[in-house]
Amino acid sequence: MTVNFRFADQLDVAGKTVLVRLDVNVPLADGVVSNDARIRRAMPGVKALLENGAKVVILTHFGRPKGRFVPALTVRPVAQVMSKILGQPVPVENDVIGPGGKAAVSSLRPGDLLMMENLRFYPEEEANDQEFAKSLASLGDLYVGDAFSCAHRAHASVDALPRMMLSAAGRSFAAELEALQATLSQPLRPLGAVVGGSKVSSKLALLENLVTKVNGLVLGGCMANTFLLAQGKSIGASLAEPGMVETSKRIMDVAALNDCKILLPRDVVVAVEFKLGAAHRIAKIDDVGDGEMILDAGPDAVAAASSFLKDCATIVWNGPMGAFEIPPFDAATTALAKIVAAETQNNDMLSVAGGGDTMAALSNAGVNEQFSYVSTAGGAFLEWLEGKQLPGVEALRTE
């Protein structure tokens, strides 16, 4: 278990008003929650607090209203889903820091739940305003941070508030901390990483940090194309970032200095157009035609990556190996994901994955539940892997 943190399960919450910061920023379709996975992941921690006699006040944000009231961004659809999952009412209070909010909280009894309206309706939230945080703190006795996906945001309810009262990390926050520390802070080795996606520039800090930490790095997607360019390979009409070639060379040099092996595709799947049913072929990396696009790693590349991954004790994964949205260009991502899933299920590997495209790709491969941990944190997950300090994590440290 992680050290230097207090956890919600260690708190005596009976009869106490507990402010619980969640991230239930979920997609809506016609005003109804269309994917409740993020809500469901948070509910066991909330349910435990309620069962232990806490009066729970949910603090959260929804969308980007930019400090003004936007009716379409009310948290009420989320409260309805939460109510169904928990089997109890989840009223929503509009007057968060006014007399209405205080009255609503004071009327709570042990085991009751109240959700405050969207904190981002207040400009002070994103400004990390101390007075706003004090107003929130006055509503409760204890604070539980259970929104790791917001931990990279220095916002009032994430950063300032937990520093003002006895605070602890919630269950899902603790699970995220434990998984991430097990990958980069205290990993079992060999430690490998799979990184894909479209741009080197968007994951530059991630790559620079990983090549100093991992034993090997499997690169895929358009990102790999830029590294292939840096090796002097012809990539035809493939998407790449020519302006990042020198940066890619520097990353490869740093990797070599740190004994980090970089695995790039030795063969690829190419096509002249990206669409369902497009004619395609497998090409060696030195045989990509001028009008062809690299859309996935080939079978030889998958075999080499599989051999490396099977020897790893720990894997961190971010990004797909190819254009997985359209078959057959999902083949490499699916094959490698199934390898990692099988090793994990055999207790031969700790596997941690995260990022929006990553979650979609693993779901497409049918292995989302077979990795050790799949993060829903997005930006916070990436910034942790980049080696950055996250305000919402630091605010919960006990020393």
Secondary structure as the mmCIF struct_conf table of DSSP 4:
data_model
#
loop_
_struct_conf.conf_type_id
_struct_conf.id
_struct_conf.beg_label_comp_id
_struct_conf.beg_label_asym_id
_struct_conf.beg_label_seq_id
_struct_conf.end_label_comp_id
_struct_conf.end_label_asym_id
_struct_conf.end_label_seq_id
BEND BEND1 VAL A 3 ASN A 4
STRN STRN1 PHE A 5 PHE A 5
STRN STRN2 PHE A 7 PHE A 7
HELX_RH_3T_P HELX_RH_3T_P1 ALA A 8 GLN A 10
BEND BEND2 LEU A 11 LEU A 11
TURN_TY1_P TURN_TY1_P1 ALA A 14 GLY A 15
STRN STRN3 THR A 17 LEU A 22
STRN STRN4 LEU A 28 ALA A 29
TURN_TY1_P TURN_TY1_P2 ASP A 30 GLY A 31
STRN STRN5 VAL A 32 VAL A 33
BEND BEND3 SER A 34 SER A 34
HELX_RH_AL_P HELX_RH_AL_P1 ALA A 37 GLU A 51
TURN_TY1_P TURN_TY1_P3 ASN A 52 GLY A 53
STRN STRN6 LYS A 55 LEU A 59
BEND BEND4 GLY A 63 GLY A 63
TURN_TY1_P TURN_TY1_P4 LYS A 66 GLY A 67
BEND BEND5 ARG A 68 ARG A 68
HELX_RH_3T_P HELX_RH_3T_P2 PRO A 71 LEU A 73
BEND BEND6 VAL A 75 VAL A 75
HELX_RH_AL_P HELX_RH_AL_P2 ARG A 76 LEU A 86
TURN_TY1_P TURN_TY1_P5 GLY A 87 GLY A 87
BEND BEND7 GLN A 88 GLN A 88
STRN STRN7 VAL A 92 GLU A 93
BEND BEND8 ASN A 94 ASN A 94
TURN_TY1_P TURN_TY1_P6 VAL A 96 ILE A 97
BEND BEND9 GLY A 98 GLY A 98
HELX_RH_AL_P HELX_RH_AL_P3 PRO A 99 SER A 106
TURN_TY1_P TURN_TY1_P7 SER A 107 SER A 107
TURN_TY1_P TURN_TY1_P8 PRO A 110 GLY A 111
STRN STRN8 LEU A 113 MET A 116
HELX_RH_3T_P HELX_RH_3T_P3 LEU A 119 PHE A 121
BEND BEND10 TYR A 122 TYR A 122
HELX_RH_AL_P HELX_RH_AL_P4 PRO A 123 GLU A 126
TURN_TY1_P TURN_TY1_P9 ALA A 127 ASN A 128
HELX_RH_AL_P HELX_RH_AL_P5 GLN A 130 ALA A 137
TURN_TY1_P TURN_TY1_P10 SER A 138 LEU A 139
BEND BEND11 ASP A 141 ASP A 141
STRN STRN9 LEU A 142 ASP A 146
HELX_RH_3T_P HELX_RH_3T_P4 PHE A 148 CYS A 150
TURN_TY1_P TURN_TY1_P11 ALA A 151 HIS A 152
HELX_RH_PI_P HELX_RH_PI_P1 ALA A 156 ALA A 160
HELX_RH_3T_P HELX_RH_3T_P5 LEU A 161 MET A 164
BEND BEND12 MET A 165 MET A 165
STRN STRN10 SER A 167 ALA A 169
HELX_RH_AL_P HELX_RH_AL_P6 ARG A 171 LEU A 180
HELX_RH_PI_P HELX_RH_PI_P2 GLN A 181 SER A 185
BEND BEND13 GLN A 186 GLN A 186
BEND BEND14 ARG A 189 PRO A 190
STRN STRN11 LEU A 191 VAL A 195
BEND BEND15 GLY A 197 SER A 198
BEND BEND16 VAL A 200 VAL A 200
HELX_RH_3T_P HELX_RH_3T_P6 SER A 201 LYS A 203
HELX_RH_AL_P HELX_RH_AL_P7 LEU A 204 LEU A 210
TURN_TY1_P TURN_TY1_P12 VAL A 211 LYS A 213
BEND BEND17 ASN A 215 ASN A 215
STRN STRN12 GLY A 216 LEU A 219
HELX_RH_AL_P HELX_RH_AL_P8 GLY A 221 ALA A 230
TURN_TY1_P TURN_TY1_P13 GLN A 231 GLY A 232
TURN_TY1_P TURN_TY1_P14 GLY A 236 ALA A 237
HELX_RH_3T_P HELX_RH_3T_P7 PRO A 242 MET A 244
HELX_RH_AL_P HELX_RH_AL_P9 VAL A 245 LEU A 257
TURN_TY1_P TURN_TY1_P15 ASN A 258 ASP A 259
HELX_LH_PP_P HELX_LH_PP_P1 CYS A 260 CYS A 260
STRN STRN13 LYS A 261 LEU A 263
BEND BEND18 ARG A 266 ARG A 266
STRN STRN14 ASP A 267 ALA A 271
BEND BEND19 VAL A 272 GLU A 273
BEND BEND20 LYS A 275 LYS A 275
TURN_TY1_P TURN_TY1_P16 LEU A 276 GLY A 277
STRN STRN15 HIS A 280 LYS A 284
TURN_TY1_P TURN_TY1_P17 ILE A 285 ASP A 286
TURN_TY1_P TURN_TY1_P18 ASP A 290 GLY A 291
STRN STRN16 MET A 293 ALA A 297
HELX_RH_AL_P HELX_RH_AL_P10 PRO A 299 LYS A 310
TURN_TY1_P TURN_TY1_P19 ASP A 311 ASP A 311
BEND BEND21 ALA A 313 ALA A 313
STRN STRN17 THR A 314 ASN A 318
BEND BEND22 GLY A 319 GLY A 319
BEND BEND23 MET A 321 GLY A 322
TURN_TY1_P TURN_TY1_P20 PHE A 324 GLU A 325
BEND BEND24 ILE A 326 ILE A 326
TURN_TY1_P TURN_TY1_P21 PRO A 327 ASP A 330
HELX_RH_AL_P HELX_RH_AL_P11 ALA A 331 GLN A 345
TURN_TY1_P TURN_TY1_P22 ASN A 346 ASN A 347
BEND BEND25 ASP A 348 ASP A 348
STRN STRN18 LEU A 350 GLY A 354
BEND BEND26 GLY A 355 GLY A 355
HELX_RH_AL_P HELX_RH_AL_P12 GLY A 356 ALA A 365
TURN_TY1_P TURN_TY1_P23 GLY A 366 GLY A 366
HELX_RH_3T_P HELX_RH_3T_P8 ASN A 368 GLN A 370
BEND BEND27 PHE A 371 SER A 372
STRN STRN19 TYR A 373 SER A 375
TURN_TY1_P TURN_TY1_P24 GLY A 378 GLY A 378
HELX_RH_AL_P HELX_RH_AL_P13 GLY A 379 LEU A 385
TURN_TY1_P TURN_TY1_P25 GLU A 386 GLY A 387
HELX_LH_PP_P HELX_LH_PP_P2 LYS A 388 LEU A 390
HELX_RH_AL_P HELX_RH_AL_P14 PRO A 391 GLU A 394
TURN_TY1_P TURN_TY1_P26 ALA A 395 LEU A 396
STRN STRN20 ARG A 397 ARG A 397
#
